[in-house]
Amino acid sequence: MNRPLIAVTSGEPAGIGPELCLRLLELTGAAQPVVLADRPLLQQRASALGLAVVLRDYLPGQAAQAGVLDVLHVPLVAPAQAGRLDPANGPYVLALLDRALAGCRRGEFAAMVTAPVHKGVINDAGIAFTGHTEYLAEQTATPLVVMMLAGNTERGPLRVALVTTHLPLKEVPAAITPKVLEQTLRILHADLRSKYGLAAPRILVAGLNPHAGEGGYLGREEIDVITPVLDKLRGEGLQLSGPHPADTMFTPPVLAGGDAVLAMYHDQGLTALKYATFGHGINVTLGLPIIRTSVDHGTALELAGSGRADPGSLFEAFAEAARMAARKAA
């Protein structure tokens, strides 16, 4: 019986994504990767690194073959060189995402996993691009999605979701409205149940301000926005605690009381998460009509073509996507 197919986009062609994707042959499991990339680019990178990888053109319905990596060929716009960004390939990077997404939406792929892209060079190509999360939300006409990073620690799994994502810090307070916060919590609660199998997930919610506002002396967002939303949803049976001061929320005694953390902005939550799990953490987009996971790191241009890039995060993202796909199919 054929294994479920998971689309893996190779990301920025000048970065480490293509060579990480070549390492997917090291995995064994219940799902089969299909790498979306320029096939000659993959072959060139494999040869340069001395990797004995057999590439095969992907055909829908084709049975898996041991030791062979299926590649869905998407042609580069311009030749790519490891470590050297070229805005000309901005459309190529998005074409990888579009093809994977289309395959997921029609059931060709059970999930998609994304290698890192370089936001700056895509914008340099004249394409407004904030990130994978926002792009996939726009392409699926999903009003709100939630970025969550996750990884395993010595004390168990750590999951950190965000109310706001790639925003300048000065824009964060205005973006945290009662409606956005409530919708974010509902999505997080629902996907912890459906994607992670947690019957009654416990969510720790951070405050926005130092010391969670210090009773209003250091900011009123906790009083005016966060607490009323938490009280409303607690009344519906959601298990929510907070708002917690962010500087103590990631201590073991606090984390022991929750299954996931909701941080108000990017660095508030992800600094702690990446400190604890970097290299093996993953990014999960909640609220989409498809399953999407990703690595938790960037394109690492300085490592591209060296063979020193650690595939751990990609392996974890692929394994998580496979687990979610199996749970959905059950």
Legacy VTK file of the C-alpha trace (Angstrom):
# vtk DataFile Version 3.0
C-alpha trace
ASCII
DATASET POLYDATA
POINTS 330 float
0.000 0.000 0.000
1.322 3.439 -0.898
2.094 5.791 1.966
0.375 9.200 2.180
2.221 11.858 0.196
3.534 14.963 1.909
4.664 17.888 -0.245
7.941 19.468 0.877
8.755 22.857 -0.645
12.507 23.444 -0.920
12.304 27.185 -0.261
14.922 29.787 -1.148
17.179 28.167 -3.771
20.292 29.977 -2.527
19.734 28.793 1.045
20.005 25.491 2.852
16.512 24.283 1.923
17.488 22.273 -1.175
20.241 20.338 0.593
18.053 19.689 3.646
15.390 18.228 1.368
17.958 15.826 -0.090
18.403 14.395 3.411
14.736 13.321 3.580
15.751 9.949 2.202
17.187 9.230 5.642
13.657 9.126 7.062
11.485 6.060 7.303
7.911 6.200 8.391
4.276 6.183 7.463
4.450 9.056 4.944
6.306 9.611 1.681
7.962 12.963 0.822
7.559 14.654 -2.531
10.092 17.471 -2.853
9.036 20.501 -4.865
12.129 22.037 -6.423
14.072 22.649 -9.594
15.386 19.148 -10.245
18.731 20.227 -11.796
19.302 22.443 -8.733
18.845 19.456 -6.432
21.114 17.300 -8.581
23.766 20.013 -8.672
23.654 20.488 -4.890
23.785 16.724 -4.301
26.821 16.379 -6.559
28.605 19.305 -4.906
28.056 17.750 -1.479
28.919 14.233 -2.531
25.451 12.919 -1.712
24.522 9.727 -3.536
20.860 10.596 -3.964
18.716 9.095 -6.707
16.096 11.574 -7.943
12.942 10.563 -9.783
10.288 12.709 -11.443
7.116 12.664 -9.376
4.068 11.086 -10.956
0.728 10.945 -9.101
-0.103 7.392 -8.083
3.452 6.144 -8.560
4.534 3.609 -5.951
7.325 4.572 -3.592
10.767 3.149 -4.339
13.367 2.567 -1.654
16.359 4.880 -1.886
14.687 7.173 -4.421
13.538 10.739 -3.795
10.492 11.889 -5.759
10.835 15.428 -7.123
8.022 17.553 -8.468
10.006 19.748 -10.843
9.318 23.483 -10.717
11.818 25.376 -12.897
13.985 28.178 -11.569
13.597 31.585 -13.169
17.354 32.210 -13.024
20.352 30.005 -12.157
20.835 29.712 -8.404
24.122 29.724 -6.527
24.441 28.643 -2.920
24.736 31.646 -0.613
23.856 34.284 -3.238
20.333 35.680 -3.270
18.743 36.647 -6.574
15.406 38.511 -6.621
14.697 36.977 -10.014
13.808 33.733 -8.235
11.182 35.326 -5.982
8.343 34.078 -8.233
9.896 30.592 -8.229
9.723 30.413 -4.436
6.050 31.334 -4.470
5.363 28.885 -7.316
6.591 26.086 -5.025
4.091 27.134 -2.357
1.244 27.519 -4.837
1.759 24.041 -6.294
2.000 22.386 -2.881
-1.071 24.215 -1.652
-3.085 23.274 -4.735
-2.123 19.634 -4.235
-3.171 19.704 -0.596
-6.505 21.322 -1.341
-7.486 18.704 -3.920
-6.313 15.767 -1.813
-3.215 14.894 -3.848
-1.052 15.584 -0.781
-1.982 14.870 2.827
0.032 17.842 4.117
2.720 20.320 3.195
6.064 21.026 4.857
8.010 24.164 4.011
11.745 24.764 4.002
12.819 28.366 4.754
12.316 31.314 2.426
13.994 34.719 2.491
11.339 37.396 2.958
13.635 40.244 1.990
14.613 38.948 -1.436
10.972 38.148 -2.306
10.091 41.760 -1.508
13.118 42.885 -3.521
11.487 41.079 -6.443
8.549 43.476 -6.122
6.279 40.945 -4.412
4.759 42.008 -1.099
5.467 39.066 1.215
5.290 38.984 5.005
5.788 35.262 5.555
4.529 31.746 4.874
1.784 32.036 7.481
0.262 35.190 6.062
0.682 34.069 2.449
-1.093 30.751 2.966
-3.899 32.497 4.835
-4.380 34.886 1.917
-4.274 32.141 -0.705
-6.886 30.080 1.144
-9.047 33.108 1.991
-8.733 32.216 5.676
-9.624 35.307 7.739
-7.305 34.416 10.619
-4.615 31.811 11.108
-2.382 31.217 14.107
1.368 30.685 14.052
2.525 28.148 16.603
6.059 26.904 17.160
6.662 23.658 18.982
9.467 21.433 20.120
10.424 18.823 22.661
12.336 19.748 25.807
13.649 17.774 28.772
10.366 18.496 30.532
8.144 17.552 27.622
6.624 19.312 24.612
6.638 23.105 24.461
4.085 24.803 22.201
3.988 28.577 21.750
1.319 30.287 19.645
1.182 33.975 18.738
-1.569 36.578 18.626
0.478 38.811 16.307
3.270 37.627 14.030
5.534 39.684 11.783
4.643 43.190 12.918
6.827 46.107 13.990
6.702 46.304 17.782
5.034 49.719 17.744
2.039 48.243 15.876
1.447 45.329 18.250
-0.840 46.912 20.906
-3.358 48.179 18.356
-3.419 44.797 16.631
-4.487 42.969 19.802
-8.217 43.593 19.695
-10.843 41.615 21.622
-12.051 40.055 18.363
-8.569 38.962 17.228
-7.659 37.600 20.648
-10.913 35.653 20.954
-10.600 34.172 17.460
-6.965 33.250 18.080
-7.840 31.428 21.288
-10.714 29.579 19.624
-8.458 28.417 16.764
-5.701 27.375 19.160
-8.161 25.461 21.355
-9.806 23.734 18.382
-6.552 22.661 16.722
-4.994 21.441 19.949
-7.996 19.136 20.096
-8.134 18.072 16.439
-4.445 18.089 15.465
-2.873 17.092 18.783
-5.603 14.953 20.304
-5.889 16.982 23.525
-9.458 16.592 24.760
-9.358 19.587 27.118
-6.283 21.680 26.275
-4.911 24.009 28.938
-3.695 27.320 27.511
-1.397 29.755 29.334
-1.961 33.321 28.133
0.688 36.014 28.426
0.091 39.630 29.231
1.350 42.288 26.864
3.097 44.624 29.284
5.861 44.082 31.856
4.455 42.335 34.950
1.198 41.887 32.990
0.518 45.597 33.375
1.103 45.821 37.141
-2.582 46.436 37.813
-2.794 49.098 35.113
0.275 51.098 36.111
2.365 49.671 33.269
-0.402 49.495 30.671
-4.106 48.726 30.501
-4.268 46.106 27.726
-4.544 43.316 30.302
-7.493 45.035 32.008
-9.284 46.378 28.954
-8.715 43.587 26.403
-7.063 40.381 27.578
-8.842 39.594 30.846
-12.385 40.232 29.530
-11.770 37.862 26.609
-10.358 35.188 28.908
-13.324 35.520 31.253
-15.774 35.179 28.373
-14.163 32.012 27.021
-13.702 30.509 30.475
-17.448 30.847 30.806
-17.764 28.572 27.775
-15.543 25.940 29.358
-12.139 26.706 27.834
-9.258 26.108 30.228
-7.345 29.380 30.151
-4.998 30.885 32.708
-3.522 34.370 32.785
-2.702 36.918 31.788
0.725 35.839 33.033
3.782 38.107 33.249
5.868 37.029 30.273
9.144 37.055 32.178
8.012 34.210 34.448
5.599 32.387 32.157
8.312 30.120 30.770
9.496 28.896 34.150
8.921 25.172 34.825
6.251 25.596 37.525
4.097 27.745 35.243
4.630 25.656 32.125
3.660 22.527 34.035
0.109 23.891 34.230
-0.461 24.176 30.493
-0.384 22.335 27.172
0.389 25.461 25.140
1.339 29.089 25.592
-0.256 32.030 23.813
2.141 34.975 23.507
1.050 38.433 22.424
3.865 39.083 19.940
6.663 37.364 18.059
9.753 37.772 20.231
7.836 37.536 23.510
7.107 33.896 22.828
9.632 32.691 20.310
12.791 33.783 22.095
12.114 31.276 24.856
10.894 28.586 22.466
13.930 28.791 20.210
16.317 28.882 23.148
14.840 25.624 24.370
14.354 23.797 21.050
16.441 25.436 18.311
17.485 23.045 15.581
14.642 20.665 16.370
11.673 22.986 16.796
8.992 23.368 14.158
6.423 25.879 12.981
2.755 24.868 12.600
0.064 27.008 10.986
-3.228 26.550 12.809
-6.626 27.426 11.371
-5.854 26.579 7.728
-8.014 24.143 5.741
-4.846 22.081 5.173
-2.017 20.731 7.343
1.140 22.836 7.139
4.323 22.559 9.172
7.713 24.178 8.703
11.220 24.463 10.043
11.857 26.993 12.813
14.963 28.526 11.217
15.950 30.713 8.304
17.774 30.217 5.031
21.268 30.205 6.660
22.977 31.515 3.539
26.357 31.233 5.215
25.897 27.456 5.490
24.351 26.853 2.062
26.372 24.415 -0.001
28.623 23.468 2.912
26.868 20.280 3.993
26.918 21.472 7.617
23.228 22.423 7.870
21.336 20.398 10.478
18.242 18.689 9.031
16.746 18.085 12.494
14.035 20.729 12.266
12.939 19.589 8.797
12.823 15.988 9.984
10.671 16.999 12.970
8.369 19.124 10.781
7.885 16.214 8.403
7.209 13.765 11.238
4.670 16.136 12.808
2.884 16.639 9.497
2.718 12.853 9.082
1.261 12.424 12.587
-1.355 15.100 11.957
-2.287 13.569 8.609
-2.694 10.143 10.226
-4.862 11.585 12.986
-7.040 13.365 10.415
-7.433 10.206 8.350
-8.324 8.045 11.353
LINES 1 331
330 0 1 2 3 4 5 6 7 8 9 10 11 12 13 14 15 16 17 18 19 20 21 22 23 24 25 26 27 28 29 30 31 32 33 34 35 36 37 38 39 40 41 42 43 44 45 46 47 48 49 50 51 52 53 54 55 56 57 58 59 60 61 62 63 64 65 66 67 68 69 70 71 72 73 74 75 76 77 78 79 80 81 82 83 84 85 86 87 88 89 90 91 92 93 94 95 96 97 98 99 100 101 102 103 104 105 106 107 108 109 110 111 112 113 114 115 116 117 118 119 120 121 122 123 124 125 126 127 128 129 130 131 132 133 134 135 136 137 138 139 140 141 142 143 144 145 146 147 148 149 150 151 152 153 154 155 156 157 158 159 160 161 162 163 164 165 166 167 168 169 170 171 172 173 174 175 176 177 178 179 180 181 182 183 184 185 186 187 188 189 190 191 192 193 194 195 196 197 198 199 200 201 202 203 204 205 206 207 208 209 210 211 212 213 214 215 216 217 218 219 220 221 222 223 224 225 226 227 228 229 230 231 232 233 234 235 236 237 238 239 240 241 242 243 244 245 246 247 248 249 250 251 252 253 254 255 256 257 258 259 260 261 262 263 264 265 266 267 268 269 270 271 272 273 274 275 276 277 278 279 280 281 282 283 284 285 286 287 288 289 290 291 292 293 294 295 296 297 298 299 300 301 302 303 304 305 306 307 308 309 310 311 312 313 314 315 316 317 318 319 320 321 322 323 324 325 326 327 328 329
